[in-house]
Amino acid sequence: MSAPQKGDAPVITPNELAEADGFIFGFPTRFGMMPAQFKAFLDATGGLWKTQQLAGKPAGIFYSTGSEGGGQETTALTAITQLVHHGMIFVPIGYTFGAGMFEMETIKG
C-alpha cells in the first residue's frame, strides 16, 4: 500500500509466535477490519494451528482509526476470530478509563 519502511524495528515471522508466552496485537482499522497485511501474517500461521502451538496462550488486541466512525467495533469482532481459531485465550483490554471516557467536550484518542 506504498507505506514507507518503519526504520530499524525488528520484524517477527509467523513461526516465531510459538516462542512467546502471550500476545498483544495492535493494528490500524481498514474498512472495519484488520488491514490485509496483518491478515496475511495470520494466514501464514496455519502450521502453528495444525500443531496447536498457540493454544492456551493469552492474547489481546488494540487498534486505531482515523475517525470516530472508523469501524472500531467491527475491527475487534473480526480480529477475535483469528485468535479463537488458534485456541488462544482472548483477554480484552476493556473500557477501564473511568467516568472521563464519557466526556464529549474534546476529541480523545
N, C-alpha and C positions, 0 to 999 in steps of 0.2 A: 504494500500500500504506500510505497515511496517514503516511509518513515526513515529518518537517519539512524545509524547505529547509535547505541546508547553508551558509548565510551568503553571503559575497561571493566564493566560489571561482568562477573562470571556468568556463564550460560550453562544451565543444567540440562542434562539429557533425560528423556523419559525413564530410562532404566535406572538412573541414579536415585529416583524416588524411593526405591526399595530400601535404601540406606537410611532414610530419615525415620525419626520416631513419630512425627506428625507434620501437618502442613497448615499453612495459611496462604491461600492463593489470592492474589489481587490482580485485577484487570479492568480495563475500561469497558463500558457498555457499548455495544454496536448493534443498533436496531433492536434493543430489548433483550439482547443475549450476549454471551461472551464473544469476543472477536474470533474470526476464523483462525487466526494464528494460534490462539490458545486452545481452541477446539482441536486443531490438527496435532498439537502437542499431546493432548489427552487421548486422541485417537491412536497415537503411537504407543500407548500403554497396554495394548492387547496381550502381549506376552506376560506382563505383570498380572493382568486379570486372570489369565489362564492358570497361572500358578498361585494365585491369591496372595501375592506378596504385599499388597496394600490393605488387605482385610484387617479390620480391627484398629487401624490407625486413626487417631483423631484428625479431623480436617475442618477448616473454616474458610470463609471467603469474604472478601471485601471488594467493592467495585466503585467506579466513579462514572458520572455522566456529565455532559456538557450543559444540561438544562434541568430544571425541576421536573419536567415530564419526560425524562430521557429513557424510561424503561427500567428503572431500578428494581422494581418488584419482579418483573419477568426475568431479569438477568439472574437474580438469586434462584428462582424456580428452575430455570434451565440448567444452571450450574450444579445444583444439588444432585440431579440425576446422574451426572458423571461420577460423583463421589460414591453414591449408594451402589452403583453397578460394581464398584470395586469392593464393596463391603466396608468402606470407611465409616467412621462414626462422625456424623455431621455435628459440629459444635458451633452454633450460631453466636455471633458477636452480640446480638440483641440490641434493644433500644434502652440503654442504660445511662442516658445523658441527663436525667433529672427533668425537672419542670421546665428548664430553659429550652429544651428541644421543641416546645410548643410555641415559642415566641415567633411572631411573624413580622416584627419591625424591620429586621435586616435579613439579607440573604446569608445563609450559613452553608458551609460545605467544605 
